[in-house]
């Protein structure tokens, strides 16, 4: 039998009388061990480095010769580096509240540095600024070390979670459908009402893996790799055609055994979803369009159209890699997205180990920059046709994207006003379905439930 939950203060105390005390004792020992490990790491590395440098004559022995400015800077550099490493290690080993453990090591550093400063001034062992710098920098270095340790831990956790889900074949089936000269790879997870997810630039449906896995508990989630992307084929398409992309989505849907579905799209995928609402309304129960990069909808269309043209010109003259960097910095990519990108890349490597064939990433990037980018950003939805087709549309954007005034988030709100439809605020940024999958799935599930109520 399962243990009943405590429902009042007395029962909580009773329930925790044994187990909680043991847990707290273990947690306290782990906390002490984490802080001590950080302190010892800083002390041992500093002592060993001081000893070695003194023996080879780079750093003087304090009692025999005063530190000069250059040597003081050298000593400050490696002592702060070791402090950073020790604080990061304490945060990594902490059973909870990692920042508190990092700052605790930094606090000890302040005390030790203060004693050192007193000794430096009293014995005239080094410039006074050296002692002050040790004291003043201890806590900021501890804070940075703790933050980076937390960031690294979260990225590693996301990557491992992504690899685990994306390489687990038990929960999904895959297939291919041939349409208009290319073979499109698709995956189906779960059972229930069909939900089609269209990927953005790069066209890898695997990027939705975490969210799709969560939603598959309730829905039949269909993802696919768009033509010329990931595991689909690239039979040298001469141009990127948005209506063809719309027809591709219909072909995938039918191959998955469905006649219609709620359609979600992010970025370029949102543009394709809007095209489906215009030209394929018979297969679209509703559309959720997240941050479509529609330059013509923006209040300053000329600036953004000129920017994308310049990116294209850079690709033609200097190659897609340099153009992609210009593209990323120009539209604004959050640094947190780097972790998401690493997670997708790690999962792809695991799939390749399981003999899944991917197109060359450089060719896919070249296709995106030279063929997909300009048609997508120049696309202008036919608002009146969508209204006439009576397709239920939800425009969406991430909170961080809106806070940072990303143009693709702004166009989502503008298009919501033009369509007279609901605007949905998602967590995170342009690609947070990778680095915030639980929060994203919760928001998306709420929209899907609302669609069900509307269409009843």
Buried (B, 14 or more C-beta within 10 A) or exposed (E): EEEEEEEEEEEEEEBBEEEEEEEEEEBEEBBEBBBBBBBEBBBEBBEEBBEEBBEEEEBBEBEEEBBEEEBBBBBBEBBBBBBBBBBBBBBBBBBEBBBBBBBBBBBBBBEBBBEBBEEBEEEEBBBEBBBBBBBBBBBEBBBBBBBBBBEBBEBBEBBEBBBEBBBEEEEBEEBBBEBEEBBBBBBBBBEEBBBBBBBBBBBBBBBBBBBBBBBBBBBBBBBBBBBBBBBBBBEEBEEBBBEBBBBBBBBBBBBBEBEBBBBBBBBBBBBBBBBBBBBBBEBBBBBBBBBBBBBBBBEEBEEBBEBBBBBBEBBEEEBBBBBBEBBEEBBBBBEBBEBBBBBBEBBBEBBEEEEBEBBEBEBBBBBBBBBBBBBBBBBEBBBEEBBEBEBBBBBBBBBBBBEEEBBBBBBBBBBBEBBEBBBBBBBBBBBBBBBBBEBBBBBBBEBBEBBEEEEE
